[in-house]
């Protein structure tokens, strides 16, 4: 599994619920908002003034390391 910037928040959460914690740790606290589920990770990053590359690195790091 690998997250991409064009995946929606909803897709990421369906892929792995733990991604929600990574998003919140990065300051994206609207993860449970119904409209956030339809936003892409890139759109949500722009709205919240976050750097998409750092967010993707953190999410993909979580996904890669969660089985360890």
Secondary structure as UniProt FT lines:
FT   TURN            5..6
FT   HELIX           9..15
FT   TURN            17..18
FT   HELIX           19..25
FT   TURN            26..27
FT   TURN            29..32
FT   TURN            34..35
FT   HELIX           36..38
FT   HELIX           41..47
FT   TURN            48..49
FT   HELIX           52..65
FT   TURN            66..67
//
